[in-house]
Amino acid sequence: MANPTYSDLQAAVQVQPPLAGLILGSGLNEVTDGLKCLIDLPFAALPGMPATTVAGHRGRLSLVEFEQNTLLVFQGRLHYYEGHSWDMVARPIHIASELGVKTLILTNASGGIGDGLRAGSLIAVRDHIAAFHPNWWRRPGLGGIGPSLPSVYSPRLRALLQKATSAIGLTLPEGVYACVTGPNYETPAEVRALKAIGADAVGMSTVHEAKTAAVLGMEVSAISCVANLAAGISPTPLSHAEVLANVRAVAERLGKLLRAFWSELAR
């Protein structure tokens, strides 16, 4: 469609609500490049949304075809460390809900903490540690001294991911993702502390989005792409360029997994 508008996107999803929504993390833009794009808009053309400023995030929202269905794909996201409020970080989730998304898949690039992980590993997130609030360890949730909370990540969707993984001959371990504010990488001492409280991977996104989606009634799943080993584990200094290079290398495998998952979801 030439020069589409947000109104065109609203009209399209009213005719056929999306099978699922997808948010692509750093360097993962290519995951859906092979799918036919019906409508494509920059973030700045969406209501209440600014452009993204982080390398590896296209900052576009696309409606794409998959088999007999459509998918709503956010190519990139907004981050707190860009200077956005947490409400703005969650704005794409509200837009997805307004456009009829009931099932949301979040992806991210992360630093590997858990034993046996390496650059290029994929992890299905079974729970998270929200380490981005002041005194976060006193709040309810995993990793602190506060009371526990139920995981927002759907067991049904994790089961479908595992079924899809088996069908294409891959493995997908499950783990805990810790979210920090960024934009700096964690120190080795912080990484040791996160590992001690149960984190398998650490990054700067996903958790607030997942919590918002659950509040809005969406079924949520998340896949973390280990871009490098975290500080104190990696033998080399960390860099965003390394993150992008390593995640792009796994994008094809993630795309294959997601296509198998969407096929299972559509049954």
C-alpha positions in Angstrom: 0.0 0.0 0.0 1.4 3.4 -1.0 1.7 6.0 1.7 -0.4 4.1 4.3 -1.7 5.8 7.4 -2.5 4.6 10.9 -6.2 4.7 9.9 -5.4 2.2 7.1 -3.8 -0.1 9.7 -6.8 0.2 12.0 -9.1 -0.7 9.1 -7.0 -3.7 8.0 -7.0 -5.3 11.5 -10.7 -4.8 11.8 -11.2 -7.0 8.8 -8.7 -9.7 10.1 -7.4 -9.4 13.6 -3.7 -10.4 13.9 -2.9 -13.9 14.9 -0.2 -12.5 17.2 2.0 -9.5 17.9 5.7 -9.6 17.8 8.3 -7.1 19.2 11.8 -7.6 17.8 14.8 -6.7 19.9 18.2 -5.4 18.9 19.5 -6.7 15.6 16.5 -8.9 15.0 14.8 -6.9 12.2 15.5 -9.6 9.6 13.4 -12.2 11.4 10.2 -11.4 9.4 11.8 -10.0 6.2 10.7 -13.0 4.2 7.0 -12.4 4.9 4.8 -10.2 2.7 4.3 -6.8 4.1 0.8 -5.3 3.8 1.3 -2.1 5.7 4.4 -0.5 7.1 4.6 2.7 9.3 7.4 4.4 11.2 7.0 4.7 14.9 6.6 8.4 14.6 3.4 7.9 12.6 1.8 6.0 15.4 -0.4 7.8 18.0 1.7 9.0 20.9 4.9 7.4 19.7 8.4 8.9 19.0 11.1 7.5 16.8 13.5 5.0 18.3 17.2 6.1 18.7 19.0 2.8 19.2 21.2 1.2 16.6 19.7 -2.1 15.4 16.1 -1.0 15.8 14.3 0.1 12.6 11.5 1.7 14.5 8.7 0.6 12.3 5.4 -1.2 12.8 4.4 -3.7 10.0 1.3 -5.8 9.3 2.6 -8.9 7.5 1.1 -12.0 6.1 1.8 -15.5 7.5 0.0 -18.4 5.8 -3.7 -17.5 6.1 -3.2 -15.0 8.9 -1.6 -11.7 9.7 1.0 -10.6 12.3 1.6 -7.2 13.8 5.4 -6.7 14.0 7.2 -4.0 15.9 10.7 -3.7 14.4 12.3 -2.4 17.5 11.2 -0.9 20.8 11.5 2.1 23.1 13.8 1.9 26.1 13.9 3.7 29.5 17.6 4.5 28.9 16.7 6.6 25.8 15.1 9.0 28.2 11.5 7.7 27.8 9.2 7.3 30.7 8.0 3.8 31.6 4.6 4.7 30.3 6.2 5.5 26.9 8.2 2.2 27.0 4.8 0.5 27.3 3.2 2.5 24.6 3.7 -0.1 21.8 2.0 -2.7 24.0 -1.1 -0.4 24.3 -1.1 0.1 20.6 -0.9 -3.6 20.0 -3.9 -4.1 22.3 -5.8 -1.4 20.6 -5.2 -3.1 17.3 -6.6 -6.4 18.5 -3.5 -8.4 19.5 -4.4 -11.1 22.1 -1.1 -13.0 21.9 2.2 -11.2 22.2 5.7 -12.6 21.6 8.6 -10.5 22.9 12.2 -10.9 21.8 15.4 -9.4 23.0 19.2 -9.6 22.9 20.8 -10.4 26.3 24.0 -11.2 28.1 24.2 -14.9 29.1 24.7 -15.7 32.7 23.4 -19.2 33.1 25.7 -22.2 32.9 26.1 -23.7 29.5 24.9 -20.7 27.5 27.0 -19.2 24.7 26.6 -16.4 22.1 23.7 -17.6 19.8 21.8 -19.5 22.5 18.0 -19.0 22.5 16.1 -19.1 25.8 12.3 -19.3 26.4 11.6 -16.9 29.3 9.7 -18.6 32.1 10.0 -15.8 34.6 11.8 -12.5 35.1 13.6 -10.3 37.7 12.5 -6.7 37.5 15.8 -5.1 38.6 15.0 -1.7 37.3 13.2 0.0 40.1 14.8 1.7 43.1 15.0 -0.9 46.0 13.6 -3.5 43.5 14.6 -6.4 45.8 12.0 -5.2 48.3 9.1 -5.4 45.8 7.0 -8.4 45.1 8.5 -10.7 42.5 11.4 -13.1 41.8 14.9 -12.3 43.0 14.2 -10.2 46.1 12.9 -10.4 49.7 9.4 -9.4 48.7 6.6 -11.9 48.3 6.4 -14.0 45.2 4.3 -13.2 42.1 2.9 -15.6 39.5 4.8 -15.5 36.2 3.3 -13.4 33.4 4.7 -15.8 30.8 2.0 -18.2 29.5 2.7 -21.9 30.2 0.5 -22.7 27.1 2.6 -20.6 24.8 5.9 -22.0 26.3 4.5 -25.5 25.5 3.7 -24.5 22.0 7.2 -23.1 21.6 8.7 -26.4 22.8 6.5 -28.3 20.4 7.6 -26.0 17.5 11.2 -26.4 18.6 11.0 -30.2 18.5 9.3 -30.1 15.1 12.3 -28.3 13.5 15.0 -30.1 15.4 16.2 -27.3 17.7 16.5 -27.1 21.5 15.1 -24.2 23.6 16.0 -24.2 27.2 13.9 -22.1 29.6 15.3 -19.6 32.0 14.9 -16.4 34.0 15.6 -13.0 32.4 16.7 -10.1 34.5 16.0 -6.5 33.3 18.1 -3.5 34.4 17.8 0.1 33.2 21.0 0.4 31.2 22.4 1.8 29.0 25.6 0.6 30.6 26.5 -3.1 30.7 26.5 -4.7 34.1 29.7 -5.0 36.1 31.1 -8.5 36.9 30.0 -8.1 40.5 26.4 -7.3 39.4 26.4 -10.3 37.1 27.5 -12.5 39.9 24.8 -11.1 42.1 22.1 -11.7 39.4 23.3 -15.2 38.9 23.1 -15.9 42.6 19.4 -14.9 42.7 18.5 -17.1 39.7 19.0 -15.1 36.5 20.1 -16.9 33.4 20.3 -13.8 31.1 20.3 -10.0 31.6 19.1 -7.2 29.4 17.4 -3.8 29.3 13.9 -4.5 28.0 11.0 -6.9 27.8 9.9 -7.0 31.5 7.8 -3.8 31.7 6.3 -4.7 28.3 5.4 -8.2 29.5 3.9 -6.9 32.7 1.8 -4.3 30.8 0.6 -6.9 28.3 -0.5 -9.2 31.0 -2.5 -6.4 32.7 -4.2 -5.7 29.4 -5.3 -9.3 29.1 -2.8 -10.6 26.5 -1.2 -14.0 26.6 2.5 -13.4 26.7 5.7 -15.3 25.8 9.3 -14.1 25.4 12.4 -15.4 23.7 15.8 -14.1 24.7 18.7 -14.3 22.2 22.1 -14.5 24.0 24.2 -12.0 22.2 27.3 -12.5 24.4 28.4 -13.7 27.7 27.9 -11.1 30.5 30.7 -9.1 32.0 33.0 -11.3 34.1 32.0 -14.4 32.1 33.0 -13.1 28.6 36.7 -13.2 27.9 36.5 -10.0 25.8 35.1 -6.5 26.5 31.4 -6.0 25.7 30.1 -3.8 22.9 26.8 -3.0 21.2 28.5 -3.8 17.8 29.2 -7.4 19.1 25.6 -7.7 20.3 24.2 -6.7 16.8 26.6 -9.0 15.0 25.9 -12.1 17.1 22.1 -11.5 17.2 21.9 -11.1 13.4 23.7 -14.5 13.1 20.9 -16.2 15.1 18.0 -14.3 13.4 17.5 -16.9 10.8 17.2 -19.6 13.4 14.8 -17.5 15.5 12.7 -16.8 12.4 12.4 -20.5 11.7 11.3 -21.2 15.2 8.7 -18.4 15.2 7.2 -19.6 11.9 6.8 -23.1 13.4 5.3 -21.6 16.5 2.8 -19.5 14.6 1.8 -22.6 12.7 1.1 -24.3 16.0 -0.7 -21.3 17.3 -3.0 -21.1 14.3 -4.2 -24.8 14.6 
